[in-house]
Amino acid sequence: MLQSELLAKVSKEAPKDEKSVNAQFLTRAGFIYKEMAGAYTYLPLGFRVLRKIENIIREEMENIGGKEILMTIFQPKSLWEETGRWSGGVGDIMYKCDDEGEIGLGPTHEEMLTDIVRHYVSSYRDLPQYIFQIQTKFRKELRAKSGLLRGREFSMKDLYSFHATKEDFLKYYKRAAAAYVKVFKRCGLSSLMTEASGGDFTKDFTHEFQVLAPGGEDTVIYCPKGHFSRNKEIAGDLRGGQKCPQCTETLKEAKSIEVGNIFPLGEKYSEAMKAYFVDKDGQRKPIIMGCYGIGPSRTMGAIVEIHHDERGIIWPKEVAPFRVHLIQIGKEKRVAKAAKDLYRSLQKQNIEVLYDDREDKTPGEKFAEADLIGIPWRAVISEKTIKKNSVELKERSKKSLRLVKINQAAKYVK
């Protein structure tokens, strides 16, 4: 992609109405555009990152048997009345409109998918089922702030599992938890599987996946060795400085960002909506359910909160919008030719490149913008480098530079 053709332009100043690190850097670097509180447009750079996060999630959900669908955002009032959730709780944060009766815009999809499953599952032979979607959700968030971390409109991957026995559910719950750790690791995040209260969904303990971050809205009490983590809201008398319940390590307390959660739903929705199956003994029983959510947009914001310095974003390689930021310094014909040749060569080798071909920017401006955008590798072609038939390479996360022969550049950045 040519940087001269990008829709968004880099800004030197942070937006005055944004306080969070992720909102400031993503806006300044041209990844997102704020439409209103809690609602953002993903510009070309931001959309590339979001799709990469979604694809990581998609791959890992498919690896544990997930089958992807796409449901409508419209929620019939009649389904939510079956579970008693149209008014109160989650129902109160749903955007509702009139169209041949009341309709809601989906904040979550338990009722919708339970309705679908009860039409197609009748026997234990039809179970288990693992169904997921990646879709936009809407919630009346009264505290829309923190950029992509808390919005009124946001992307969500929600997976629902349907089982004949509790034992089968618990087995899958562990598989889903392991898959979540893989997702966040691939996104460059070290997550803590954290005990939390069930909220509207269940009276039992549920689990959140928290990432330690100074700008986080949650607080967790955790074991540095990874043996224990609990949300402070349900920690009771447990405090940082005490001994870990699982080992002798001293517990710590820190701010964190919730990037995912998993819930044992049990028979709550299947009982309310009469989603039954016939077991091996001919007995009619309610389906046992689980719910597993990850916010791709929230994950994107968390990545920026963790991976940045004073100059800008430092994207982990697997989610970066491009692998290489190619910068041309100078207008000389042979410099332009060398830069274009390298651009085409990298593309032919399936290496994604953002080519800064602009002639109205100084080298200092180009380098500053490259640091702000945060692509993993910066490659500079100039009169100085081509005299040695070389390109200057620098990793965004490091200070050192290296001169590499142009025909060896692809090997380094791969």
N, C-alpha and C positions, 0 to 999 in steps of 0.2 A: 504494500500500500504506500502511496506517495503522501508524505506529510503535507505537501502543498495543497492536496485535495481533501484533507480532513475537514469535516464540518466545524468541529469545535476548535477554539483557539485557547492556548494556555494563558492563564492570568497570573500576574505577579502578586496580586493581593487576595487574601482569603475573604470569602463572603462574610459580611458583618453579622448576618443572621444565623450563621452556623458556628457552633461551639466545638463539636466533636472533631477529632483528628480525621476520621474517615470522610466526613462530609466536606471538610475544608480541602483536603488533598484531591479527592475525587472530582470535586467541582473545579478547582483551580487547574487540574491537569486535563480537563475536558472529557471525563469519563461519564459524568451524569449532569443533568440539568434539573434544577428544582422547579417544579410546577406550582406547588403549594406545600404547606406543612404536611409532612408524611407521604408525599407523592413525588416521584422522580422519573424523568425520562432517561433511559440508558442510551447514551450517544455511541457512535461506532466503537470506540475503544472499550467503553464499559460493557457494551453488549457482547463483545468478544470474550471478555473475562467471565461474564455471567454464564454464557453458553458452555465455557470450559468447565466451570464448577458444576453445572447441571449434568454434563456428560460424565464427569467423574462419579457423581451420585448415581446416575443411571447405570453405569457399568457395575458398580458395587451392589446395587439393588438386584440387578439381573443375576449377579453371581450367587445370590442367596435365594434364587427362584422367583424373584419378583416379576410380574407381568404388567407392562405399562398400559394404561388407558388414559383417556382425557375426558373428564366430566364437564358438564356445563357449570357455569358459575351461578346460574339461577337455582334457587332453592325453594321448592314448593312449601308453603306454610303447612299443608296437611301432614307432611312427613315429620316436621319438627314438632307438631302437636302430638304425634304418636309418642314421642319421648318426653314431652312436657318442657321442651327447651325453647319454644318460640318466644316466651316471655321469661325474663330473668336469666342470670348467668350469661352464657355465651350469646343467647338470644338478644340481650340488651346491647351488645356491641356489633350486631349485624345491621348493615344498611338495608332498609326495606323500602319497597316501592309498590304502587298499585298498578296492576295490569291483569285484568280478569281475576281479581282477588289478590291478596297480598303475596308478594314474592320477596325473597331475601337474596342478597348477594353473598356468596359463600365465604364464611370465615373459617369453616372447617367442613369435613364431608362425611362424618360418621353415618348420619341418617341416609344420605344419598347412596352410599355404597352398600349399606345394610339392606336397603330396598332392592338394589340390583341383585345382590347375592341371594336373597330369599326367593327370587324368581328363578334362579338357576341351580341352587343347591337344595337337594331333597334327601340325599343319602350320605352315609359316612364314606361311601366310595367317591363322592364329589369333593371330599376334604383331604388335606388342607388346601387352602387357596391363599396366595400372596399377591395382592393387587396394589399397584402404586400409580401415582400421577405426579407430574410437575406442572404447576399451574399458579395463576395469580389468585391471591386471597385478599379479602377486604374486611377491615375491622375498624370500628369507631374508636380509634386510639385517642384518648383524652390527652395523653402526654406524648404526642408525636414529636420526637426529637432524636438527637444522636444519629442523624443521617440515616443510613441504611439499617441501623440497629433497631429502630422502633418506628415503623411506618403504618399508615392507614391502608396502603396498597403495597403488597410485597409478594415475592415468589415463594412457593412452598412445595417441597416434595413430601407428600403424605402417603405412607404405605400402611395398608391394613391387612392383618392376617386373620384367617378363619380356621378354627380347629375343632376336632371332635372331642379331644381330651385336654385336660389341664397340663398333663405331662408333655404332650406334643407342643402345646403353646410355650411352655417354659424352655423347651429345647430350642425352639425357633427364636425366642426372645434373646437367648444368649448368642445365637448366630447373628441376629440383627445388631446387637451391641458391638460385636467384633467387627462387623462391616462398617459401623459408624466410625470406629477408631481408624479404620483404613481410609475412609473418605476424608476425614479431617487431616490425617497425616499426609495424604496426597495433595491436599490444599495448603500444606505448610503450617498446619496448626497442631499443637500438642494438646489433646483434650483430656479432661478429667470426667470420668463417669461418676456423676454426683447424685446422691440420694436427695429426693425432693418430695414434697407433699403432692397428693393426687389432684388437688384443685377440683375443677368441675367434672373431671373425667372419672376419677376413681378415689375411693377412700384409702387405698393402699399406698405404700411408697411407690413412686415412679422414679425414673432416672433422667437427669439432664446431662448433656455433654457441655461442659463449661471450659472456656479458654481463659487463662489468667491474663488480665489486661488492666492497666491503670484506669482506662476510660470505661470500664465495665459498670453496669448498673446493679449487678448481683454481687454478693459476697459469699465466698465459700470457705469452709474450714476443711483443710486437706492434709494428707500425709505426704511429705516430700518424696517418699518412696513409691507413691501411687497405690498404697494399700487401702486408702479410705478417703472419701470426700463427701461432704454434706452441705447443702445450702444452709446458710446461717439462719434463714427464716424458720427452719424447723429443727435447729440444733439443740434446743432446750438449754441445759446448763453447760453444754460442750463449748469450749473456747480454744482459741489459739494459745499455744503454750502448754496445753495439757498433753498427756500421752495418747498416741494413736490407739484406738480400740483393737486394732489388728496386730500391732507390733509395738516396739518400745520407742519409736521415733516421735519427736515432738511435733505436734500439729501446728500448722501455720494458718493464718487468715489473710485473705487477699481479695481484691476486686476481680470480677470475672464477667465474661460475656457468654450467655447461653446461645449455642449454635445449633443444638438439636435436642430432642427428647424422645423417650419411648414410654408407652403406657400399657399396663395390663388392663384392658377394658372388661374382661370377664364376660358376663352374660347380660350386662346392663342394656345394651342396644338390641340384642337378639331377643331378649325377653319382652322388651317394650314393643318391638316391631314384629314379634312372632316369626323370627327367622329361625326355624327349626330344621332338624335333620333326623333321620331314622338311623339308630345305631345298629351294630351287628346282631343285637338281641331283639331287634324290632321295636325298641323303645324310642319314643319321640322326645328329643332333647334340644335345648337352645344351643346355638353355636357359640363357642368360646372365641373371643376376639382380642386382638392386640392392635395398637396404633403406634406409628413410628414417624416422627416428623423431623425434617431438616429444612431450614430456610436458606436457599442458595443466595439470595440477595443479602440476607443477614450475615452469611458466611463471608461474602465479599467484603462487607464492611469490617468484619472482625479481622480479616487478613490484613487490611490496611492499618487497623489499630495496632497490630502486632509488628508488621513488617514495614517500617519507615524509619527515616532519620530526619534531621532538620532540613534536608534539601528536598525530600519528597518520598514517594512510594518506593518500596523494594519488592517487586512481585516474585513470589516463588515460581520456579520455571514452569511447572505444570499448569498454572492458571494465568500466566502472563499473556497479555494481548498479542504479543509477538516475542520471538526468541531473540531477535537482533534489532537494534536501533542503528541503522547505517547513516552516518553523517558525512556529508560532502562539505569540505572546507576549500573554498576558492572556486572561481568561475572558469578557470583555464580549461580548454577543450580536453586535454588529456586527463585532467582530474575528473571531469564529468564523465568521460568515457570509462575510466577505471571504476568509478562508483557504479555506473549503470551496468557494467559487465559483472561486477560482484553481486549486485542486486539480482540480476537474472540468474546467475550461477547458484546463489543460495536458494532462490525460489525453485529451481529445477531439482534441487536436492531436498525439497519439501521442508525447508527451513523458513519459517514465517519472518518476514522482514518489514519494518517500517522505515522507509527511505526518506530522510530529511534532505530533499532536493531544493529547498528554498534558497533564493539568492538575496533576499532582503534582510537576512539575519546575520549577526556577527557570530564568530565561533563561540564567544562567551555566552551569548543568548541561546545558541543551540545546545551547548553542554548543560546549561542550567535547566532548560526545558526537558532534556533527556533525563536528568536526575529526578525531576519532578514526576515525569511519566513513569519511570521506574522499570523499564524493560531490562531483563537480566544481562544482556550483553550490549555494549556500545562498540561500534566499529567505525573508525574514522579513516577516511581517505582524503589525503591532502597532497600538495606538491611535494612536501617533505617525505611522505611515506612511499609515494610511487617511484621516487628516485631509487628506492631500495626494493621496488616491486613488492611492497609490503602493505599491510593494513594495521592500524593501531587498535588493539583490542583491550577492553576493560570490562570487568564484571561490575555490575551496579553495587554489589554488596562488598566490594573490595576497593582498596586505594591504588593498588599497583597496576601499571600499564605494561603491555608487551607488544613488541613488533613481530608480526607473523607474516610469512609469505602469503600472498593473496590466495594462491591455490591450496593453502593449508587452513584457511580460515574456517571452512565448514567443519573440519574435524574438531577444532577447538570448541566451537559454539555448540556442537552436538553433545 
